[in-house]
Amino acid sequence: MWRTSKIFCFCFLMVHCVWGATLEPPTIIRTLNSTDVGPEFVAFGGSSTSNGNEMNSGKPVEDAKYWYNMAQKQLDKTIKNAKKNHEDGYRRKARNIIIFVGDGMGLTTITAGRIYKGQYLKHGFGEEEKLTFDEFPYTGLAKTYNVDKQVPDSAGTATAMFCGTKADYGAIGMDVHRSKTDANQGRLTSIMDWAQAEGKRTGIVTTTRITHATPAATYARVYHRDWECDSEVPPEAKGIHTDIARQLIENSPGNKFNVILGGGLSPLGAPNTNEKKTQPWEGGTEKVCSRTDDLNLTQKWLENGRIRNENRVFVQNAEELEEVNFKKVNRLLGLFRNNHITYAIGKEKGEPSLKEMTEAAIEVLEREDSNGYVLMVEGGRIDQAHHQNYAHAALHEVYEFDRAIEAALENTNAEETLILVTADHSHAVTLNGYPKRGSDILGFANKASDPMPYETIMYANGPGFYDHLANDTSLGNNPINFWKNFSTISQEQRNSLTYRHMSTVPLKDETHGGEDVIVFANGPGSSLVRGVFEQHYLAWVMSYAGCMGPAKDFDETCRKGAQSSAMLAAMPLMTLILAVCLVQFFK
């Protein structure tokens, strides 16, 4: 009996040693200093040249190479820490990846959105409610600054998340070497390029224009985010930079997308002249560019399908979307407004919800004969509502965003799908005062008897300043007189969809916030999301977990293939057997 057990243990030890050896990363990775997360930060300095470039002043240039190096070291640090804690979840690989971006969804917005959801659904006081992604097992904090801005915009942050490189304010798919007069300078690749190279299907879903900053960063390389139509490209860049809409239809990776759903008929040269707008929403985001080159890019997209003998479908309303056979169509284009899709609390007839678009996208992308898929879903109008101090609209967009995430969880396999939920940046919105438990999140923060009532949701700046400014703005000796008394604002006015919450600095558009944003992660690769990291690290998480792009060959895990959940679950038992065997073997 002893001889048999000794032979068994000897065999087990040999197998364990051989198998364990394959878990070790290459020597070049092992010899990195685990405390060396990245190069010392030095702000990119210099003066602007006439073509919009930055000139290096002897300091490290924060270009793609710089940020790639930093992300690689962050990934190495995260994996080494996992090994120290005897964790092997990082080795699990994702067949599918879905990244949800709540544009402008900072921590205050998440908290207020959670309360709003509970109160909207009448689930109790509201504070105890949970958003779907609250249940995700891993979280981290992403630092959102742009290369040249302390408080960022959506273009630079989306470029970071999708291209793995921090960028300048306004840049789409280009690093700091971007040039107005050279469209090839500073060009980057994105998670969609990486996915398509591995035979994965790809797609984007958004409530904004599909040419807007966040979705554009998945496929476009252009000097400035505003160049959505040919009419917006300035004279010095004409014939050099192709507008974002054309890049989507004509260039890779956009022209290979299997799903494109959102707003933006006008930038594609196919405006709906019969479109209705029943609610007078305000702000710069309500304006949209139009083409001057007479191109109808939706028709070009369909013609490309005929040339390639592909099953393509173009839809323009919810009814047409519902009639699509998602399992048979190979490529689906859905554009539902000339501009952005309307805020969900004032949805126009014929507009699908973000949940419905997400469900459609997953059905089109999921194919047994493919190598999986990568999908970006944006709740884009959270941001735009905040810009106008439309607190009610913003919080309802969070609710709709949450429904889309819930639908994704229900329609995917958690064992093979990595789902990330995050924001590109925050906003200058506060959740303040001492309201009682269960108080209306859109209501007041103090006692009605106080001489100056104020709201729980308020903004540091924005157009709400003017809406609450008293007719007689003389402060005198009483600062309370500076503001309208809420008794002069009727409940009907406060219930209006376009009611603006109070702000303290007058601006036409409220600004973004600069604090870190939360990243929630679920599924294979989710354990890589922990601690505080630079925002561009998220692209490397997707690259490593999805075996695509620059982190595919970081170590041997993609070459060896994904370890099964059963094997990972068995590892603690195997460790116990190993210990018993060691004792038995050396008796």
N, C-alpha and C positions, 0 to 999 in steps of 0.2 A: 504493500500500500504506500509506504514511504517512498519507495523507488518510483512508483508511478506518478505520485504527486510531484516528485522532484523533477522528473522528465517533463511533466506538464508545465511546471513553473519555468524550467529552463527555456522551453519553446516559447512560452508567453513573454519572457523577458527579451528573447531575441526578436520576436515580432514587434514588441513595444519599442525596442530601441531603434529598429529599422523604420517603423512608422513614425516614431517621434522625431527621428532625424529629418524626415521630409517636412516637418513643421517649421524647421529653422529657416529664417530668411537668408539670402545670399550674404557672404562675408561683408560686402560693401555696405549693406544695410546694418549689420550687427555692429560694425565698428564706429558708427555715428555716435556722437555724444548725445545721450538721451536727454540732457538738459539743454541742448542747443536747439531750441525751437525754430529759430530763424535768424537771419542777419539783423544786427542792430538797426532799429528804425531811424532813418534819416529822411526828412521831408524832401521830396523832389523839388529842387530849386532851379531857378533860372528865369530868363525873360522870354517873352513871346516873340516869335519871329513873324514876319509879314504873312506867312501862310498858315499861321495858327499853331505851329509847332512850339514845343518848349525846348530851350537850349540847355544842355547840361552844363552845370557850373562846377564840375569836379566832384559832385556828390553822386552816390549810387543812383542809377536811373531805375525808377520803379516801373520797369516794363514787364513783359510777360515772363522773361527769364527770372527776374527778381521774385515775382509772386509765385511762380512754379516752384522755385527752390524753397520758399517759405512753406508752401502747402505740403510739399513732400516731407519736410521735417516735422510738420504738425502731424501728418499721418503716421510717421515713424514713431513719434512720441506717444501717440494714442495707442498704437498697437503694442509698444513695449510696456506701457502701463497695464494693458489688458493681460499681457503674459505674466507680469509680476503678480497679478491677482488671480492667475490661473483661469482666465476667461478665454474662451475660444469662439465666441459668437461672431467676432469680426471676420472669421473665415467663411462664414455663410455667404453665398453669392445670390444676387437677385436677378431673376430672369426678366422681371418687369420693374420699372421705376416710374413713380408718379410724384412730381413735386408740385405742391399746392402753394401758391403765393398769395397771401392776403395783402394786397398793396396798401401800405400805410397802417397795417394792423400791429401797432405797438402794444406793449403790456397793458396800458390804460384801456385801450380799445378792446383787448381780449377780456379783461375783467368786466368792463361795462357791457360788452356784448354777451357775456355769460349771464349776467343779471337780466339783461333785456330778454334773452331767450327764455329764461324761466318765467319772467313776468308775462311775456307775449303768449307763451303756451299755458299760462295760468297753472304753473307747477309749484306754487308756493310763494315764498317771499322773493325768490330770485337768486339770492346770494349763494344758495346751496346747489344751484343748477350746475350741470357739467356740459362743456362743449365736447364734441366727439373726440377731438384730438387731446383733450385733457387726460384721456386714458392711455395715451401712448407711453411706452415704457422708458423711452430715452429722451432727454432734453439737453439743450446747450444754448449758449448765448453767442450770437454772431455780431461782430463789430462792423458797423455799416459805413464808415466814412469813405469818401472818394479819395483818389490820389491828391486832388487839389481842393477838396472841401471837407470841413469838419462835419457839417450836416449835409447829407447826400441827396441825390435825386434818383429817380427810378431807373434811368439809363445806366449810370455807372454801377449801381447796385445789382441790376439784372445781369450786366456784363460780368460782374464778379461771380454771381451764383451759377451762371450758365457757361461761362467761358474759362473760369478758373483763374481770372486775372482782375485785380482791381483796376479801375479806369477813371478817367476824368469825368467830371460833371458833364452830362449831355452826350457822352460817347456811347456808341452802340457797336459792340463787337470789335472794338479797337483799343489797343493799349496807348500808352503815353506818346508813342511815336506817330500817332495819327496826323494826317495832313489834309487840308482842304484841297490841295492841288495834286495829291498822289493817293489814289484810292487803294493802292496795294500796301502802303506803308502802315505798319502797326496792325495788320489784319490778324484776327484770332479765329480759332475754331470753337465750336460749342458742343455741348452734350449731345445735340442732335446729329452733328457730324460724326461724333464718336459712335453713337448708337447705329447709325446707318452703315458705317464701315463694318460693323459686326452683324449685319443682317437683321437688325431690329426695326420694327415698325415705329413710326414717330407721329406726334401730333401736338397741337396746341388748342386750348380752349380758354376764352376770356370773355369778360363782360364789357371790356373796352373795345376800341377799334383793334383789329388784328395787326395793324401797323403801329400801334402805340408802343411806348418804350419797353415795357416788360416782355410782351410776346416777341417784339422785334429782335430783342437780344438773343433769341434762340436761333435766328436764321440770318440776320442782316449784319453787314459791316459797313458802317457809314459814319462820317465825321460827327454829325449831329442828329439827335433824335427827332428834331422838327422836320426833317426832310422826308416826310411821309409821301408826298406827291411830287411830281416833277416841277410843279409851280413853286415849291418851297426851297428847291435847291438854288443857292445864290449864284450869280453870274460867274464868279471865279472858280466854282466847282462844277458848272454845267459841262456835260460831256466827259466828266472825270468820275464823279460819284453818281451812281444810279440810285434813284429814290427807293425808299424802303418797300413800297408796294410792288414795284417791278422786281425787286430782289426776291420777294416772296414767291412770285409766280415763275420767274425766269432762272433763278440761280439756286444752286445747291447750298444748304440742305432744304430750303423752303419748297422748292419744286418737287421734292420727293416726299413731302409730308402726306401721311394717309388720312389725317384729320385736321381740318382748320375750321373752327367754330367761334363766332363772335360778331362784333359789329364792324363797320368800316366799308360799306358799299361805295361811298364817295371816293376815297383814295384809290380804289381799284377801278374807277371810271365807270361804275354801274349804278349811279344813284337812283333811288326809288322816288320818282317825282310825285307820287301819290301818298307819301308817308305822312302820317298824322302825329301831331305833338299836342297833347291835351293839357300838359302841365308846364307852366313857364319856369323851368329850371334855369338858373343863372350861373355865370362863371365862364372863364376862358375855355373850359373843357367842352362847352356846348357848341363851340365853333369847330368846323372841320374843313380841311382843304379840299380842293377839287382839281382834277387833272386838266391840263391845257394841251396835251398831245393827242387827244381824241382816242386814246387806247381804252379798250374795254378788257381789262385783265381777267375778268371772270370768263369771258368768251375764249380768251387765249388759253386759260386753264383747261376748259372743256375740249378745245381743239387739240391740245397736247395729249389728252387722254385718247382721243380718236386716233391720233397718229400712232400711239403706243398700243392701241387696241386694249385699253383698260376700261374697267367698269367704274366710271366716275359719275357722281351725282352732285348737283348744285341746288341748294334749297335756300329759301328766303323767309320762311315763317315756320312757326311751331307745327302747324298742320302738315306741311310738306316734310318736315323732319321726322314726324311720327310715322309717315308712310314709307320711309326708307327701310329696305331690307339690310340691316346693318351687317349681317353675317355674309352677305354676298357682295356688297359694294367694296371695292378696293380702296377708293379715295373719295372722301366726302368733304365738300366745301359748303359751309353754311354761314351766310351773312344776313343778319336780321335787322340792321338799322343802317342808315347812311353814316351815322356817327357811332357813338357808344350805345350799347344796349341800355335802356332806361333803368333808372334806379328801381329796385324791386318793389318798393312800397308804392310806386306809381307806374307799374308795368303797363306798357301799351299792348293793345290787342295783337296777337300773332307772335309775341316774343317768348321764346322758351326760357325756362329758368336755368341757372347754372347747374343745378342738379340734373336736369334733363339732358343738357349738353354733355355733361360728364359721363352719364350712363351711355349715351350714344357713342361717345368717343371710345370708351373701353370696349364696347361691343365690336366696333370697327377694327380696333387695334388687335384684339385678342384672336390669334390664329394659331392652331396647333402646329402648322408647318413653318412657323417663323421662329426666330431666336428670341422672342419676347418683344417688348416695346418700351418706349420712353414717352411719357406724356407730361406736359406742363399745363396746369390749370390755374388761372388767375381770377381771384375775386377783386377786380380792378377798381370798382367804384366805391370801395371803402375809402380809399384815398381821396377821390374826387369829391365825395360828400364832405369829408373833413375840410377840404380846401375852401368850401363855402360855408363852413360852420353848420352844415345840415346834420346835426347829431343823430336825429331820428333815422334819417336815410342811411347814415354810416353804420349804425348798430343793426339795422335790418339787413344790410349787406353782409355783416358778419354772420347773422343767422342763416342767410342763404348759402354762404360759403361753407358753413358747418354742415348743412344738409348735403352739399355736394361731396364733402369728405366722407360722411356717413354712407352715401351711396357707393363710393369707391371701395370702402371696406367691405360692403355687402356683396360687391360684384367682382372681387379679386380674391386670389388665394394668398393668405398671409404668409405661407411658407415660401413663396417665390416672388412676392411683390414688396419692394421697399417703398414706403410712403413717407415723404417728408412734408411737413407743414411749417411754413415760416412767413415772415414779412420781408419786404425789401428795405423798409425803413419805418420809422415811427412818425408821430405827428405831435404838434404843439397843443395837445388836448389834456385836460386834467379831470380827475375824479376827486372832488374835494368837499370840504365842509364836514358836518357831523349829522348827516341824515339818519333817521331811525332805520332799523332793520326792516326791510320790505318796502321802503319808500320808493316811489316811482323813480327809476333811474333817469328819466327825462324831466323830473320835477325839481323841487327846491331842496336846498341843503340845510336850511336853518328854519327856525320857528317863524310862523306866519306873523307873530307879533313883533318881530325884529324890525327896526326902522328901515332896513334895506335888505329885502329878501334877495337871495342869489341862487343860481342853479347848481345842481350837483355836477353836471357836465359843463365845463367852461373852457374857453380857448385862450391861449396867450396872445393870439393875434388873429386877424381876419375881418371879413365884412360884417360880422355880427356886431362889431363896435358901433357902426353907424345905425343899425337897427335898434340899438338900445340907448343911443345917445339922446339926452333930453333936448327939447326944442331950444330951451335957454341953456346954453352950455357954459354959462358963467359959473365958475366954482364958488366964488365968494368965500365964506368961511365954512361952508358945509359941503364936503365932497359928495355927499349923498345926492345932492341936487344935480350932479353931473350926469346921472343916469335916469332914464325913465323909471318911474315906480311901476312894479309889476301889476299893480292894481289897475293901471291904465291899459294893460295888454289883456285882451279877453282870452278865455280858454279856447274859443274857436280859433283865434289867431295862433295860439301856442300849439294847437293840434294840426295846424296847416302843415302839409308835407314840405313846404319851403320855409318853414320857420327856422330862423337862425339862432343858435345859442350865443350867449354873450361872449365877447372877446375884449381884451384890454388894450390892444394896439391896433389902430386902423390900417388894414391892408385889404386890397382887392381879393387876394387869395391868401388863406392861412398857409403857414409854412410847415415843412416837415420837422420832425424831431430828430435829434442826433444820438439818442441812447441806443444801446444794444437791443437787438430783437431776439425773441425766443425761437428756437428750432425744435420741433417735435418730430420724433422718428419712430417708425414701426416697421418690422419686417427684417429681412436679411440685410445686414450692413448697418442697422440702426444703432448698434452699440458703438459705432464710430462717432456718434454725435454725443458729446459730453464736454463739460467745462466751457471755457470761453475761447473763441477762436476767431480768426479773420473770416469775413463772409465768403471769400473766394474758396475757402476750404470745402464748402458744400459741393462744388463741382468735383472735387477730388474724392469726396465720399461716394458720389454717384459713379465716378469713374472706376474706383476700386471695387465697389460692391457689384457693379454691373459688368465688370471685366471688359471695359472699353476705354479708349482714350489714354491719356498720359500715365495713369496709375495702373493700367492693366498689367504691366510687367514689374510692378513695384516689388513683388515677391512671387513665390511659386504658386500661390493659392489659385490663380486663374488657370495656370497650366495644369494643375492637378485636378481641377474641377471642384465644384461646390461639395462640401461635406453635408451629408444628410442630417436632418434634425435628430433622427434616431441615433446616429453615431455620436453627435454632440451630447445628447442626453445620456448616453451610455458611458461617457468618459469618467464621471465620478465613480461609477461601479468598477470600471477598469483600473482606476487609480487604487481602489481598495484591494482589488485582486493582486495588483502589483506589489502592494505593501505586504500582504500575506505571503506572497511567493518569495519575497526577499528574506523574510524571517525563516520560512521553511527551507529555502535553498542553502542558507548559511548556518543551519543547525549543526 
